[in-house]
Amino acid sequence: MRDTSQWRPLALSLGTLLPALLFVSWLYPPTRALWDGLDQAAFWAMNRSLAEGRWWQGLWAIANNRGFDLAAAGGMFALFAHYVLIHDRRRLRYFIAVGLMMSLTIVIAMQIGKAIPIERPSATALYPEALRLSQLVPEIPTKDVSGDSFPGDHGLVLLLFAGFVLRYLPRGYGVLALALAVLFTTPRLMSGAHWLSDELVGALALGTLVLTWLFATPLHGWALKRIRGWIGDRGRA
């Protein structure tokens, strides 16, 4: 197991500076114009595609149904459980502690995201003329609008999950976790419930900061040790 008790100054510096610069680029008017242009282009390209056919509309309506969120959660859990149960069952209690740590990190990060004093309506809330999945496929309840879409909550959760998988599981699992993050973030972009920069700036910057301050400082080692004590895991890992 890698040492989780030491400070990592270089990783901490880069993992703090780069998200800060990304966020500043979104707030600074000259570069914000570039982000807005990218948001507009991405939104209208995806939104116009919803006129392509009933099967395409139905696909994205299903993907934006609340029930589909369970598929995302199931995919994340299955990926983690596959490695633990198939390849490393002897450290089951250790990975349960890691899972609890990941869940706690996600809850805290979500609260930080909600506390960011930026209220941004989604594209479908801003443009009445935009195609809405809830109107195109009314028989399937969908999430296609948001009064406050920044930062992207789905993208944030999936990025944090991928960060934990990259930290604890073999590289192949990490690559798959990143692929799942992209896959399960796409539906909210297609529906117009989130702008592209909600994910590329909001979720990415906040998620990277949280992961950096967790893994590049003694915080992670301290917290994981406490959780392992709570669940009675006294083994070494």
PASEBA-1860 file (N, C-alpha, C; in nm, 3 decimals):
! residues 237
1> MRDTSQWR> 0.084/-0.120/0.000/0.000/0.000/0.000/0.087/0.125/0.000 ~ 0.046/0.227/-0.075/0.121/0.352/-0.078/0.103/0.431/0.051 ~ 0.203/0.504/0.088/0.197/0.586/0.209/0.096/0.697/0.189 ~ -0.001/0.706/0.281/-0.105/0.808/0.269/-0.094/0.915/0.376 ~ 0.018/0.918/0.447/0.029/1.008/0.562/0.111/1.132/0.534 ~ 0.177/1.139/0.418/0.271/1.248/0.393/0.212/1.356/0.301 ~ 0.264/1.475/0.317/0.232/1.583/0.224/0.304/1.558/0.092 ~ 0.238/1.595/-0.017/0.299/1.587/-0.151/0.292/1.726/-0.213
9> PLALSLGT> 0.394/1.808/-0.187/0.389/1.950/-0.224/0.365/1.975/-0.372 ~ 0.431/1.902/-0.461/0.415/1.926/-0.604/0.273/1.894/-0.649 ~ 0.224/1.778/-0.610/0.088/1.740/-0.648/-0.013/1.837/-0.588 ~ 0.010/1.878/-0.464/-0.081/1.972/-0.398/-0.082/2.106/-0.470 ~ 0.036/2.153/-0.509/0.046/2.282/-0.579/-0.024/2.278/-0.713 ~ 0.006/2.175/-0.793/-0.055/2.164/-0.926/-0.205/2.139/-0.917 ~ -0.245/2.054/-0.823/-0.386/2.020/-0.809/-0.469/2.132/-0.753 ~ -0.404/2.234/-0.698/-0.475/2.353/-0.651/-0.470/2.465/-0.754
17> LLPALLFV> -0.352/2.485/-0.813/-0.333/2.595/-0.908/-0.411/2.574/-1.037 ~ -0.403/2.456/-1.096/-0.468/2.434/-1.225/-0.621/2.447/-1.218 ~ -0.689/2.388/-1.119/-0.834/2.412/-1.110/-0.868/2.558/-1.085 ~ -0.782/2.628/-1.006/-0.806/2.770/-0.982/-0.797/2.850/-1.112 ~ -0.697/2.819/-1.194/-0.683/2.887/-1.322/-0.799/2.855/-1.415 ~ -0.845/2.730/-1.412/-0.959/2.691/-1.494/-1.083/2.770/-1.454 ~ -1.104/2.781/-1.324/-1.221/2.853/-1.275/-1.211/3.002/-1.305 ~ -1.092/3.058/-1.289/-1.071/3.201/-1.321/-1.097/3.227/-1.468
25> SWLYPPTR> -1.055/3.134/-1.554/-1.078/3.151/-1.699/-1.226/3.157/-1.731 ~ -1.307/3.094/-1.648/-1.452/3.095/-1.668/-1.516/3.224/-1.615 ~ -1.452/3.285/-1.515/-1.505/3.408/-1.456/-1.455/3.535/-1.526 ~ -1.333/3.530/-1.580/-1.271/3.648/-1.642/-1.339/3.677/-1.775 ~ -1.397/3.797/-1.794/-1.482/3.826/-1.910/-1.423/3.788/-2.047 ~ -1.296/3.824/-2.079/-1.246/3.789/-2.213/-1.245/3.638/-2.239 ~ -1.201/3.559/-2.142/-1.199/3.415/-2.163/-1.335/3.352/-2.138 ~ -1.418/3.418/-2.059/-1.554/3.368/-2.039/-1.631/3.368/-2.171
33> ALWDGLDQ> -1.601/3.465/-2.255/-1.666/3.470/-2.386/-1.635/3.345/-2.468 ~ -1.512/3.294/-2.453/-1.475/3.171/-2.524/-1.552/3.051/-2.468 ~ -1.565/3.044/-2.336/-1.642/2.938/-2.274/-1.789/2.944/-2.316 ~ -1.844/3.066/-2.318/-1.984/3.082/-2.357/-2.005/3.038/-2.502 ~ -1.908/3.071/-2.587/-1.919/3.028/-2.727/-1.916/2.876/-2.739 ~ -1.829/2.813/-2.662/-1.821/2.667/-2.663/-1.950/2.606/-2.609 ~ -2.002/2.664/-2.502/-2.129/2.616/-2.445/-2.242/2.624/-2.548 ~ -2.252/2.737/-2.614/-2.358/2.757/-2.712/-2.347/2.657/-2.827
41> AAFWAMNR> -2.227/2.643/-2.879/-2.207/2.553/-2.992/-2.240/2.409/-2.955 ~ -2.192/2.366/-2.838/-2.218/2.229/-2.794/-2.366/2.206/-2.769 ~ -2.430/2.302/-2.702/-2.572/2.284/-2.670/-2.657/2.274/-2.795 ~ -2.641/2.368/-2.887/-2.728/2.368/-3.005/-2.700/2.249/-3.096 ~ -2.576/2.203/-3.102/-2.545/2.084/-3.182/-2.617/1.962/-3.125 ~ -2.613/1.947/-2.993/-2.679/1.833/-2.931/-2.831/1.849/-2.932 ~ -2.878/1.970/-2.908/-3.022/1.992/-2.903/-3.087/1.970/-3.039 ~ -3.024/2.019/-3.146/-3.081/2.001/-3.279/-3.083/1.852/-3.319
49> SLAEGRWW> -2.989/1.776/-3.266/-2.986/1.633/-3.300/-3.109/1.560/-3.248 ~ -3.176/1.618/-3.147/-3.294/1.553/-3.091/-3.411/1.551/-3.189 ~ -3.399/1.624/-3.298/-3.504/1.621/-3.400/-3.483/1.509/-3.502 ~ -3.376/1.430/-3.484/-3.339/1.330/-3.584/-3.436/1.214/-3.595 ~ -3.502/1.175/-3.487/-3.593/1.062/-3.496/-3.643/1.019/-3.361 ~ -3.752/0.943/-3.362/-3.816/0.901/-3.239/-3.726/0.810/-3.155 ~ -3.650/0.723/-3.221/-3.565/0.631/-3.146/-3.455/0.707/-3.073 ~ -3.402/0.811/-3.137/-3.297/0.894/-3.077/-3.353/0.970/-2.957
57> QGLWAIAN> -3.472/1.024/-2.973/-3.537/1.095/-2.863/-3.564/1.000/-2.747 ~ -3.613/0.880/-2.779/-3.643/0.782/-2.674/-3.518/0.738/-2.599 ~ -3.407/0.722/-2.673/-3.282/0.681/-2.610/-3.239/0.780/-2.504 ~ -3.241/0.909/-2.537/-3.195/1.010/-2.444/-3.299/1.040/-2.336 ~ -3.425/1.017/-2.367/-3.527/1.031/-2.262/-3.505/0.925/-2.154 ~ -3.478/0.803/-2.195/-3.451/0.695/-2.099/-3.324/0.726/-2.019 ~ -3.222/0.775/-2.089/-3.095/0.805/-2.023/-3.106/0.920/-1.924 ~ -3.210/1.004/-1.938/-3.230/1.117/-1.847/-3.342/1.092/-1.747
65> NRGFDLAA> -3.391/0.970/-1.744/-3.489/0.933/-1.642/-3.417/0.910/-1.510 ~ -3.482/0.945/-1.400/-3.419/0.928/-1.269/-3.378/0.783/-1.245 ~ -3.454/0.690/-1.301/-3.420/0.550/-1.283/-3.287/0.513/-1.345 ~ -3.248/0.586/-1.450/-3.121/0.557/-1.514/-3.004/0.594/-1.424 ~ -3.028/0.686/-1.330/-2.923/0.721/-1.234/-2.883/0.598/-1.153 ~ -2.979/0.508/-1.132/-2.948/0.384/-1.060/-2.851/0.299/-1.141 ~ -2.862/0.306/-1.274/-2.770/0.231/-1.358/-2.628/0.285/-1.342 ~ -2.615/0.417/-1.332/-2.484/0.477/-1.311/-2.426/0.433/-1.177
73> AGGMFALF> -2.510/0.440/-1.073/-2.464/0.397/-0.940/-2.429/0.249/-0.941 ~ -2.512/0.169/-1.009/-2.486/0.026/-1.018/-2.357/-0.004/-1.092 ~ -2.331/0.071/-1.199/-2.208/0.052/-1.276/-2.085/0.083/-1.192 ~ -2.091/0.191/-1.112/-1.979/0.227/-1.027/-1.956/0.120/-0.920 ~ -2.065/0.079/-0.857/-2.053/-0.023/-0.752/-2.001/-0.154/-0.808 ~ -2.052/-0.194/-0.924/-2.011/-0.321/-0.984/-1.863/-0.320/-1.020 ~ -1.813/-0.207/-1.068/-1.671/-0.198/-1.104/-1.583/-0.217/-0.981 ~ -1.618/-0.147/-0.875/-1.540/-0.157/-0.752/-1.552/-0.297/-0.692
81> AHYVLIHD> -1.675/-0.349/-0.688/-1.699/-0.479/-0.627/-1.632/-0.592/-0.706 ~ -1.625/-0.578/-0.838/-1.565/-0.682/-0.920/-1.419/-0.704/-0.880 ~ -1.347/-0.595/-0.867/-1.206/-0.611/-0.831/-1.192/-0.668/-0.690 ~ -1.268/-0.612/-0.596/-1.252/-0.654/-0.457/-1.290/-0.801/-0.438 ~ -1.405/-0.841/-0.492/-1.455/-0.976/-0.468/-1.382/-1.082/-0.551 ~ -1.334/-1.043/-0.668/-1.267/-1.139/-0.756/-1.117/-1.146/-0.730 ~ -1.056/-1.031/-0.704/-0.909/-1.027/-0.699/-0.850/-0.999/-0.561 ~ -0.927/-0.944/-0.468/-0.866/-0.903/-0.342/-0.963/-0.919/-0.225
89> RRRLRYFI> -1.030/-1.034/-0.220/-1.133/-1.055/-0.119/-1.076/-1.051/0.024 ~ -0.948/-1.086/0.040/-0.890/-1.092/0.174/-0.885/-0.954/0.240 ~ -0.890/-0.848/0.159/-0.889/-0.712/0.215/-1.027/-0.648/0.207 ~ -1.131/-0.728/0.222/-1.268/-0.678/0.207/-1.298/-0.565/0.304 ~ -1.263/-0.579/0.429/-1.291/-0.474/0.527/-1.218/-0.344/0.492 ~ -1.098/-0.359/0.442/-1.021/-0.240/0.402/-1.094/-0.165/0.290 ~ -1.143/-0.237/0.191/-1.211/-0.171/0.080/-1.349/-0.120/0.119 ~ -1.410/-0.181/0.219/-1.535/-0.124/0.272/-1.506/0.013/0.332
97> AVGLMMSL> -1.394/0.023/0.403/-1.355/0.152/0.460/-1.327/0.254/0.350 ~ -1.262/0.210/0.243/-1.238/0.299/0.129/-1.370/0.345/0.069 ~ -1.465/0.254/0.054/-1.595/0.290/0.000/-1.669/0.390/0.087 ~ -1.659/0.373/0.218/-1.722/0.469/0.308/-1.654/0.606/0.298 ~ -1.522/0.603/0.285/-1.448/0.728/0.268/-1.489/0.798/0.139 ~ -1.505/0.720/0.033/-1.548/0.776/-0.095/-1.687/0.837/-0.083 ~ -1.779/0.768/-0.017/-1.915/0.819/-0.001/-1.915/0.949/0.078 ~ -1.837/0.954/0.185/-1.828/1.075/0.266/-1.769/1.190/0.185
105> TIVIAMQI> -1.668/1.161/0.105/-1.607/1.264/0.020/-1.707/1.319/-0.079 ~ -1.787/1.232/-0.139/-1.887/1.276/-0.236/-1.991/1.367/-0.170 ~ -2.037/1.329/-0.051/-2.136/1.410/0.020/-2.080/1.549/0.050 ~ -1.956/1.554/0.099/-1.895/1.683/0.132/-1.876/1.768/0.006 ~ -1.827/1.705/-0.102/-1.805/1.779/-0.226/-1.937/1.834/-0.282 ~ -2.044/1.756/-0.272/-2.174/1.802/-0.320/-2.221/1.925/-0.241 ~ -2.196/1.924/-0.111/-2.234/2.039/-0.028/-2.151/2.162/-0.063 ~ -2.024/2.140/-0.092/-1.939/2.252/-0.135/-1.992/2.309/-0.267
113> GKAIPIER> -2.028/2.220/-0.359/-2.081/2.265/-0.488/-2.207/2.348/-0.472 ~ -2.295/2.305/-0.382/-2.420/2.379/-0.360/-2.394/2.514/-0.295 ~ -2.284/2.524/-0.221/-2.252/2.649/-0.151/-2.185/2.753/-0.241 ~ -2.141/2.713/-0.362/-2.079/2.809/-0.454/-2.184/2.914/-0.493 ~ -2.156/3.042/-0.470/-2.256/3.147/-0.492/-2.274/3.184/-0.640 ~ -2.302/3.084/-0.722/-2.327/3.107/-0.863/-2.459/3.039/-0.899 ~ -2.553/3.115/-0.948/-2.681/3.059/-0.989/-2.692/3.072/-1.141 ~ -2.693/2.959/-1.206/-2.688/2.959/-1.352/-2.798/2.868/-1.409
121> PSATALYP> -2.894/2.923/-1.481/-2.998/2.839/-1.540/-2.942/2.755/-1.654 ~ -2.998/2.638/-1.672/-2.956/2.551/-1.782/-2.999/2.611/-1.915 ~ -2.945/2.555/-2.022/-2.976/2.607/-2.156/-3.125/2.597/-2.187 ~ -3.188/2.487/-2.147/-3.331/2.469/-2.176/-3.417/2.567/-2.096 ~ -3.367/2.614/-1.982/-3.440/2.716/-1.906/-3.421/2.854/-1.968 ~ -3.309/2.873/-2.037/-3.276/3.003/-2.094/-3.340/3.023/-2.231 ~ -3.356/2.914/-2.308/-3.407/2.924/-2.444/-3.540/2.849/-2.458 ~ -3.651/2.921/-2.458/-3.783/2.856/-2.470/-3.797/2.778/-2.601
129> EALRLSQL> -3.724/2.816/-2.704/-3.737/2.750/-2.833/-3.660/2.618/-2.842 ~ -3.581/2.588/-2.740/-3.502/2.465/-2.741/-3.593/2.343/-2.735 ~ -3.552/2.236/-2.801/-3.626/2.111/-2.794/-3.612/2.052/-2.653 ~ -3.725/2.005/-2.599/-3.727/1.950/-2.465/-3.769/1.804/-2.470 ~ -3.689/1.717/-2.412/-3.721/1.574/-2.411/-3.853/1.546/-2.340 ~ -3.882/1.625/-2.238/-4.007/1.604/-2.164/-4.129/1.633/-2.250 ~ -4.111/1.712/-2.355/-4.221/1.739/-2.449/-4.217/1.645/-2.569 ~ -4.097/1.608/-2.610/-4.084/1.516/-2.724/-4.126/1.374/-2.687
137> VPEIPTKD> -4.093/1.333/-2.565/-4.126/1.197/-2.519/-4.196/1.211/-2.382 ~ -4.319/1.261/-2.381/-4.386/1.292/-2.254/-4.415/1.169/-2.167 ~ -4.418/1.051/-2.228/-4.449/0.931/-2.151/-4.332/0.885/-2.062 ~ -4.213/0.943/-2.082/-4.096/0.908/-2.000/-4.054/1.031/-1.921 ~ -4.068/1.029/-1.789/-4.023/1.144/-1.708/-3.872/1.164/-1.725 ~ -3.834/1.286/-1.758/-3.693/1.314/-1.783/-3.647/1.439/-1.709 ~ -3.517/1.445/-1.687/-3.453/1.564/-1.630/-3.393/1.642/-1.746 ~ -3.459/1.752/-1.786/-3.409/1.827/-1.902/-3.403/1.977/-1.876
145> VSGDSFPG> -3.412/2.017/-1.751/-3.403/2.160/-1.719/-3.355/2.175/-1.576 ~ -3.285/2.286/-1.550/-3.238/2.313/-1.415/-3.231/2.464/-1.395 ~ -3.275/2.508/-1.279/-3.265/2.649/-1.248/-3.127/2.689/-1.200 ~ -3.047/2.592/-1.160/-2.911/2.617/-1.114/-2.826/2.496/-1.152 ~ -2.758/2.506/-1.265/-2.690/2.390/-1.322/-2.541/2.383/-1.291 ~ -2.486/2.484/-1.221/-2.342/2.490/-1.197/-2.310/2.463/-1.051 ~ -2.214/2.375/-1.021/-2.141/2.286/-1.112/-2.223/2.162/-1.145 ~ -2.179/2.086/-1.243/-2.250/1.964/-1.282/-2.241/1.858/-1.173
153> DHGLVLLL> -2.352/1.826/-1.110/-2.348/1.733/-0.998/-2.314/1.590/-1.041 ~ -2.371/1.545/-1.153/-2.341/1.411/-1.200/-2.192/1.398/-1.235 ~ -2.141/1.496/-1.305/-2.001/1.492/-1.342/-1.910/1.493/-1.221 ~ -1.947/1.569/-1.118/-1.867/1.577/-0.997/-1.861/1.441/-0.927 ~ -1.976/1.378/-0.910/-1.980/1.247/-0.843/-1.898/1.144/-0.920 ~ -1.916/1.142/-1.051/-1.847/1.043/-1.132/-1.696/1.067/-1.136 ~ -1.656/1.193/-1.136/-1.512/1.224/-1.133/-1.450/1.180/-1.001 ~ -1.519/1.204/-0.891/-1.467/1.162/-0.761/-1.456/1.010/-0.754
161> FAGFVLRY> -1.556/0.941/-0.806/-1.550/0.795/-0.809/-1.430/0.749/-0.891 ~ -1.411/0.807/-1.008/-1.298/0.769/-1.092/-1.166/0.797/-1.023 ~ -1.159/0.906/-0.946/-1.037/0.938/-0.873/-1.003/0.831/-0.770 ~ -1.104/0.782/-0.700/-1.080/0.676/-0.601/-1.039/0.546/-0.669 ~ -1.103/0.516/-0.782/-1.067/0.393/-0.853/-0.923/0.402/-0.904 ~ -0.885/0.516/-0.959/-0.747/0.534/-1.005/-0.647/0.522/-0.890 ~ -0.687/0.566/-0.772/-0.598/0.561/-0.656/-0.581/0.420/-0.600 ~ -0.688/0.340/-0.602/-0.686/0.213/-0.530/-0.685/0.088/-0.616
169> LPRGYGVL> -0.737/0.096/-0.736/-0.751/-0.023/-0.820/-0.650/-0.018/-0.934 ~ -0.625/-0.130/-1.001/-0.531/-0.131/-1.114/-0.573/-0.033/-1.224 ~ -0.476/0.001/-1.308/-0.496/0.106/-1.409/-0.613/0.077/-1.501 ~ -0.632/-0.050/-1.539/-0.742/-0.083/-1.629/-0.877/-0.045/-1.572 ~ -0.893/-0.064/-1.442/-1.017/-0.026/-1.377/-1.033/0.126/-1.377 ~ -0.923/0.197/-1.360/-0.928/0.341/-1.362/-0.971/0.395/-1.497 ~ -0.917/0.336/-1.604/-0.956/0.377/-1.739/-1.105/0.353/-1.761 ~ -1.153/0.237/-1.715/-1.295/0.206/-1.729/-1.381/0.303/-1.648
177> ALALAVLF> -1.334/0.341/-1.529/-1.408/0.436/-1.446/-1.418/0.572/-1.515 ~ -1.310/0.616/-1.580/-1.314/0.742/-1.654/-1.411/0.733/-1.772 ~ -1.413/0.618/-1.838/-1.507/0.597/-1.949/-1.651/0.603/-1.898 ~ -1.677/0.542/-1.783/-1.811/0.548/-1.724/-1.848/0.691/-1.688 ~ -1.750/0.768/-1.639/-1.777/0.906/-1.603/-1.824/0.986/-1.725 ~ -1.757/0.968/-1.838/-1.797/1.037/-1.961/-1.933/0.987/-2.008 ~ -1.953/0.856/-2.007/-2.077/0.796/-2.054/-2.197/0.846/-1.976 ~ -2.188/0.846/-1.843/-2.302/0.880/-1.761/-2.319/1.031/-1.741
185> TTPRLMSG> -2.220/1.110/-1.781/-2.234/1.256/-1.778/-2.303/1.308/-1.904 ~ -2.286/1.238/-2.014/-2.338/1.283/-2.144/-2.489/1.305/-2.148 ~ -2.572/1.220/-2.087/-2.717/1.241/-2.098/-2.764/1.378/-2.054 ~ -2.709/1.432/-1.943/-2.754/1.564/-1.897/-2.713/1.675/-1.994 ~ -2.603/1.653/-2.066/-2.563/1.750/-2.168/-2.658/1.741/-2.287 ~ -2.693/1.620/-2.327/-2.785/1.602/-2.441/-2.922/1.660/-2.412 ~ -2.967/1.649/-2.289/-3.101/1.699/-2.255/-3.103/1.850/-2.237 ~ -2.985/1.910/-2.220/-2.978/2.055/-2.196/-2.992/2.093/-2.051
193> AHWLSDEL> -2.990/1.994/-1.960/-2.999/2.024/-1.817/-2.868/2.081/-1.764 ~ -2.759/2.060/-1.837/-2.630/2.117/-1.800/-2.560/2.172/-1.923 ~ -2.485/2.280/-1.903/-2.395/2.332/-2.004/-2.267/2.249/-2.002 ~ -2.193/2.252/-2.111/-2.067/2.180/-2.117/-1.969/2.231/-2.010 ~ -1.966/2.363/-1.988/-1.873/2.417/-1.889/-1.917/2.387/-1.746 ~ -2.042/2.349/-1.724/-2.082/2.303/-1.591/-1.998/2.182/-1.551 ~ -1.964/2.102/-1.652/-1.884/1.982/-1.628/-1.735/2.009/-1.641 ~ -1.694/2.074/-1.752/-1.552/2.095/-1.779/-1.488/2.196/-1.684
201> VGALALGT> -1.567/2.288/-1.631/-1.514/2.385/-1.536/-1.562/2.351/-1.395 ~ -1.693/2.351/-1.375/-1.747/2.330/-1.241/-1.709/2.197/-1.180 ~ -1.750/2.088/-1.244/-1.725/1.955/-1.188/-1.576/1.921/-1.187 ~ -1.508/1.951/-1.297/-1.366/1.916/-1.307/-1.281/1.994/-1.207 ~ -1.303/2.124/-1.197/-1.223/2.205/-1.104/-1.250/2.165/-0.959 ~ -1.377/2.155/-0.922/-1.408/2.122/-0.784/-1.364/1.980/-0.750 ~ -1.391/1.885/-0.840/-1.351/1.747/-0.814/-1.201/1.731/-0.800 ~ -1.126/1.801/-0.886/-0.980/1.793/-0.878/-0.927/1.853/-0.748
209> LVLTWLFA> -0.985/1.964/-0.705/-0.945/2.025/-0.579/-0.971/1.931/-0.461 ~ -1.088/1.872/-0.459/-1.123/1.782/-0.349/-1.030/1.662/-0.345 ~ -1.007/1.600/-0.460/-0.920/1.483/-0.466/-0.776/1.519/-0.429 ~ -0.732/1.637/-0.472/-0.596/1.681/-0.441/-0.576/1.700/-0.291 ~ -0.670/1.771/-0.228/-0.655/1.798/-0.085/-0.682/1.674/-0.001 ~ -0.738/1.574/-0.060/-0.757/1.448/0.010/-0.634/1.359/-0.001 ~ -0.582/1.343/-0.123/-0.475/1.246/-0.147/-0.334/1.305/-0.140 ~ -0.319/1.435/-0.150/-0.186/1.496/-0.147/-0.153/1.555/-0.011
217> TPLHGWAL> -0.236/1.525/0.088/-0.214/1.572/0.225/-0.236/1.454/0.321 ~ -0.201/1.471/0.448/-0.225/1.364/0.546/-0.373/1.340/0.576 ~ -0.464/1.425/0.525/-0.606/1.413/0.557/-0.660/1.275/0.525 ~ -0.625/1.226/0.408/-0.678/1.097/0.366/-0.634/0.984/0.457 ~ -0.505/0.978/0.490/-0.455/0.874/0.578/-0.520/0.879/0.715 ~ -0.537/0.999/0.767/-0.599/1.017/0.898/-0.744/0.971/0.896 ~ -0.819/1.015/0.796/-0.961/0.980/0.789/-0.982/0.831/0.766 ~ -0.902/0.772/0.676/-0.918/0.629/0.648/-0.885/0.546/0.772
225> KRIRGWIG> -0.786/0.588/0.847/-0.750/0.516/0.970/-0.866/0.519/1.068 ~ -0.934/0.634/1.080/-1.047/0.645/1.172/-1.162/0.556/1.125 ~ -1.190/0.556/0.998/-1.301/0.475/0.946/-1.272/0.327/0.965 ~ -1.149/0.287/0.942/-1.113/0.145/0.960/-1.127/0.105/1.107 ~ -1.100/0.198/1.196/-1.119/0.170/1.338/-1.267/0.153/1.372 ~ -1.351/0.237/1.309/-1.494/0.229/1.336/-1.554/0.096/1.293 ~ -1.503/0.040/1.182/-1.561/-0.084/1.132/-1.485/-0.207/1.181 ~ -1.388/-0.185/1.267/-1.317/-0.296/1.327/-1.214/-0.361/1.238
233> DRGRA> -1.158/-0.285/1.144/-1.055/-0.340/1.055/-0.917/-0.306/1.110 ~ -0.854/-0.402/1.171/-0.722/-0.379/1.231/-0.609/-0.436/1.147 ~ -0.645/-0.490/1.032/-0.542/-0.551/0.945/-0.456/-0.447/0.878 ~ -0.350/-0.493/0.812/-0.260/-0.403/0.738/-0.296/-0.410/0.590 ~ -0.279/-0.294/0.521/-0.308/-0.290/0.378/-0.213/-0.195/0.311
END
